[in-house]
């Protein structure tokens, strides 16, 4: 059983054995509703041709389209339980050797490109400085991404 949350108002479906497909009912499950069940792929017929229906079937027999639900991710901190599904580890440092290395490499490459373009003195140093700042920003993006581990 997988916990999911309904992301948009979703009509409840009913199986139509005569036409080998699914029909929407007048009953609606409101967005934000939590359900628990299984994802299924059922082969049926749509406009006279074979079609695979991607559905979510609740433990109580409620059938909705898979596109209208998403996995209910539970965040786990240091005191999390073993029922939690996602562990998010924030980055450990705000400034690391990655920042320094990428900034220096970008600055040196910027200076080399400036010299190759025929720039001299102050202009070459401004280009190198701008490249180093851009390198720092790239390193900051790389370091600040969270690492996510999902249990299956």
Rosetta blueprint (number, residue, H / E / L):
1 X L
2 X E
3 X E
4 X E
5 X E
6 X E
7 X L
8 X L
9 X L
10 X E
11 X E
12 X E
13 X E
14 X E
15 X E
16 X E
17 X L
18 X L
19 X L
20 X L
21 X E
22 X E
23 X E
24 X E
25 X E
26 X E
27 X E
28 X E
29 X E
30 X L
31 X L
32 X L
33 X L
34 X E
35 X E
36 X E
37 X E
38 X E
39 X E
40 X E
41 X E
42 X E
43 X E
44 X E
45 X E
46 X E
47 X L
48 X L
49 X E
50 X E
51 X E
52 X E
53 X E
54 X E
55 X E
56 X E
57 X E
58 X E
59 X L
60 X L
61 X L
62 X L
63 X E
64 X E
65 X E
66 X H
67 X H
68 X H
69 X E
70 X E
71 X E
72 X L
73 X L
74 X L
75 X E
76 X E
77 X L
78 X L
79 X L
80 X L
81 X L
82 X L
83 X L
84 X L
85 X L
86 X E
87 X E
88 X E
89 X E
90 X L
91 X L
92 X L
93 X L
94 X L
95 X L
96 X L
97 X H
98 X H
99 X H
100 X H
101 X H
102 X H
103 X H
104 X H
105 X H
106 X H
107 X H
108 X H
109 X H
110 X H
111 X H
112 X H
113 X H
114 X H
115 X H
116 X H
117 X L
118 X L
119 X L
120 X L
121 X H
122 X H
123 X H
124 X H
125 X H
126 X H
127 X H
128 X H
129 X H
130 X H
131 X H
132 X H
133 X H
134 X H
135 X H
136 X H
137 X H
138 X H
139 X H
140 X H
141 X H
142 X H
143 X H
144 X H
145 X L
146 X L
147 X E
148 X E
149 X E
150 X E
151 X L
152 X L
